[in-house]
C-alpha cells in the first residue's frame, strides 16, 4: 500500500522542488507556459495571458489539500526562479504504479536539469511513497524527453498508438518508458536529493 505524503519540498544540488504559489504566475507565464515550443506536447494550451496561469495555479493550490497530490514547481536555487514543472499525475493504487510528467523552460534545456528533477521525484516515490512501478511517456518525435527518461534508468517498453491527445485535440503516438522498484534499487545514487518535510526526513 502506498504511503502518500503530498507535495513535500525536495532539494537537489541545483534545484528546489516545491509547491506552486499564486505569485509564481508571472514567472510561469514568462518562462514556459506562454512558449509554444514547450507546450506543444502538453495537454494544457499555451497561455496567452498571465490571468489564465493564475486561474490554473488556484486549482493547483486547492489540489494540494489531497495527500496524493504531487505537483512541483522546479526552482533554480541559484536565482530562486521558477523554471518548470514536474508531477505525478496518475496513480493506479491496486497496481502500485504511477505516471510522471514534466516540462521545462527552453532556456534551461540541455543542462541536465530535468534528469536531476526526475531522479528526485523517483527517490520520493520509491523510498517514501512505496510505488512499485513508475511510468513516463513522450510524444514519438520528442526524442529529447526520451533521453531524460533513459538517463534516469527508465527502460523503453514500446509505442502506444494514438494513446494521447494534445491541447489541440490531436491524437498522437507516444513512447512509454518505466522503471520498477527493483530497477531503482540497482541504480547508483551518488548524490541523493534531500526531502525537506516528511516523517522520515525529520528522523534523519
Number of C-alpha atoms within 10 A of each C-alpha: 11 17 12 17 18 19 25 17 16 23 19 17 13 12 25 26 28 21 20 22 13 14 10 16 23 16 16 24 20 15 20 23 28 18 16 13 12 17 20 15 20 19 13 13 15 20 18 12 13 17 13 14 21 19 12 14 19 14 10 19 14 10 15 16 11 12 12 19 21 24 25 24 24 29 21 18 15 9 8 11 17 26 22 26 24 21 21 22 14 15 17 11 12 8 11 15 21 19 17 20 17 20 20 20 20 14 10 14 12 10 9 11 18 25 18 20 28 20 22 23 22 22 19 22 24 19 14 18 18 17 24 20 21 22 21 22 24 21 23 16 12 13 11 11 18 21 12 19 24 15 15 19 19 21 18 17 13 11 16 15 12 12 12 18 16 16 14 12 9 9 13 15 17 21 20 20 21 21 22 17 17 11 14 21 11 9 10 9 11 6 11 14 21 16 22 16 14 16 11 11 11 9 6 5
